[in-house]
């Protein structure tokens, strides 16, 4: 074929020249995140994405620490609420979504802000310090351990350390599970 000929080459049957069939290149649609079931690698990705989005959310909307405190990641009640809000936001702003979906998200965001205030008040987390959420012991249970506040000097360092500890714990549980499998049958050993 001459050098300046711009005639396209005939397509080979089954060819995918634009890579449109490569599923790895297609973005994954938002899906619920069950923090209890994530693998170590999934948890790391979800933690980083949620942290990035929560930073965007708090700065975009000027949210005070009474709504989104710096140490939200230490409180499962805040993690679950913020994670659900994040997924709702992703779905509302999906290009395939109805044009009024963002308005629905903002309506639900108003409700979520009140729930977040309630969770923050119950958890006791503050701008520069944190304590575990108090637990009430039910009759017949051991009394809850006393909770103490901890001053945390650097939020980002604390988040990274918290996330890495969570991922390491998940990885250890995975390793222990797989170590208990019989390689010949794939079943758990007694």
C-alpha positions in Angstrom: 0.0 0.0 0.0 1.4 3.5 -0.8 2.6 5.6 2.1 0.0 8.4 1.6 -2.9 6.0 1.1 -5.5 6.6 4.0 -7.8 3.7 3.0 -8.5 1.8 6.2 -7.4 -1.8 6.4 -10.3 -4.3 6.2 -11.3 -5.5 9.7 -10.5 -9.0 10.7 -13.7 -10.8 11.8 -13.9 -10.8 15.6 -11.2 -8.0 15.9 -11.7 -5.3 18.4 -9.4 -2.5 17.2 -10.7 0.2 19.7 -10.5 -2.2 22.6 -14.2 -1.7 23.3 -14.7 -5.3 24.3 -12.0 -5.2 27.0 -14.0 -5.4 30.2 -11.0 -4.2 32.3 -11.1 -0.8 30.6 -14.8 -0.3 31.4 -15.5 1.5 34.7 -17.2 -0.7 37.3 -20.7 0.5 38.2 -21.2 1.5 41.8 -22.1 -1.4 44.0 -22.8 -1.7 47.8 -19.7 -2.1 49.9 -19.9 -4.6 52.7 -17.0 -3.7 54.9 -17.3 -7.0 56.8 -16.6 -9.0 53.7 -13.8 -7.1 51.9 -10.5 -8.9 51.2 -7.3 -7.1 52.2 -6.8 -5.7 48.7 -10.4 -4.7 48.2 -10.4 -2.9 51.6 -7.2 -1.0 50.8 -8.8 0.3 47.6 -12.1 1.1 49.3 -10.4 2.9 52.2 -8.3 5.1 49.8 -11.3 5.9 47.6 -13.6 6.7 50.5 -10.9 8.8 52.2 -10.4 10.8 49.0 -14.1 11.4 48.6 -14.7 12.3 52.2 -12.0 15.0 51.9 -13.7 16.3 48.8 -17.1 16.2 50.5 -16.0 18.1 53.7 -14.1 20.8 51.8 -16.7 21.2 49.0 -19.6 21.6 51.4 -17.6 23.3 54.3 -18.7 20.6 56.7 -17.7 21.1 60.4 -16.1 18.3 62.5 -19.5 17.9 64.2 -20.7 16.4 60.8 -17.5 14.8 59.4 -14.8 14.6 62.1 -11.1 14.0 61.1 -11.1 10.6 62.7 -14.3 9.2 61.1 -12.3 6.2 59.9 -12.0 5.0 63.5 -15.7 4.7 64.0 -17.6 2.0 62.1 -20.9 3.8 62.4 -19.4 6.8 60.5 -17.6 4.5 58.0 -20.9 2.8 57.0 -22.8 6.1 56.8 -20.2 7.9 54.7 -19.6 4.8 52.5 -23.4 4.6 51.7 -23.4 8.4 51.0 -20.4 8.0 48.7 -22.1 5.2 46.7 -25.3 7.2 46.5 -23.3 10.2 45.2 -21.5 7.9 42.6 -24.9 6.6 41.3 -26.5 10.1 41.3 -23.7 11.6 39.2 -23.4 8.7 36.8 -23.6 10.0 33.2 -26.3 7.4 32.5 -28.4 8.7 35.4 -31.6 10.8 35.2 -30.9 14.6 35.2 -32.8 15.0 38.5 -30.7 12.3 40.4 -28.3 14.9 41.9 -31.2 16.7 43.4 -32.3 13.5 45.1 -28.8 13.0 46.4 -28.8 16.5 47.9 -32.2 15.8 49.6 -30.8 12.5 51.0 -27.5 14.3 51.9 -29.5 16.7 54.2 -30.9 13.6 56.0 -27.5 12.0 56.2 -26.0 15.2 57.7 -28.4 14.9 60.7 -27.5 11.2 61.1 -23.8 12.0 60.9 -24.3 14.6 63.7 -26.0 12.0 65.8 -23.2 9.5 65.2 -20.5 12.0 65.9 -22.2 13.0 69.2 -22.6 9.4 70.2 -19.0 8.4 69.3 -17.3 11.3 71.1 -14.7 11.9 68.4 -13.5 15.5 68.3 -11.4 17.8 66.0 -8.0 16.9 67.6 -8.7 13.8 69.7 -10.6 10.6 69.6 -12.0 7.9 71.8 -13.6 4.6 70.9 -17.4 4.7 70.7 -18.8 3.7 74.1 -20.5 0.4 74.2 -23.3 -0.5 76.6 -23.0 -4.0 78.1 -26.3 -5.9 78.1 -27.3 -8.1 81.1 -25.0 -11.1 81.3 -22.2 -9.5 79.3 -18.9 -8.4 80.7 -18.8 -4.7 81.5 -17.4 -2.5 78.7 -13.8 -1.4 79.0 -13.4 2.2 80.1 -12.7 4.5 77.1 -10.1 7.2 77.1 -9.4 10.0 74.7 -6.3 10.0 72.7 -4.8 13.2 71.2 -4.0 12.7 67.5 -1.5 15.1 66.1 -1.6 14.2 62.4 -4.8 13.1 60.8 -3.3 11.8 57.6 -0.7 9.8 59.4 -3.3 8.3 61.6 -5.5 7.4 58.7 -2.7 5.6 56.9 -1.7 3.7 60.0 -5.3 2.8 60.7 -5.9 1.6 57.1 -2.6 -0.4 57.0 -3.5 -2.1 60.3 -7.0 -3.0 58.9 -5.5 -4.3 55.7 -2.9 -6.3 57.6 -5.5 -7.9 59.9 -7.6 -8.9 56.8 -4.6 -10.3 55.1 -3.7 -12.4 58.2 -7.2 -13.7 58.4 -7.0 -14.7 54.7 -3.6 -16.3 55.1 -4.9 -18.3 58.1 -8.0 -19.4 56.2 -6.0 -20.6 53.2 -3.5 -22.3 55.4 -6.3 -24.4 56.8 -7.3 -25.6 53.4 -6.4 -29.1 52.2 -4.6 -28.5 48.9 -5.8 -31.8 47.4 -9.5 -31.2 48.1 -9.8 -27.5 48.7 -11.8 -28.2 51.9 -11.0 -27.0 55.4 -8.9 -29.3 57.4 -10.3 -30.5 60.8 
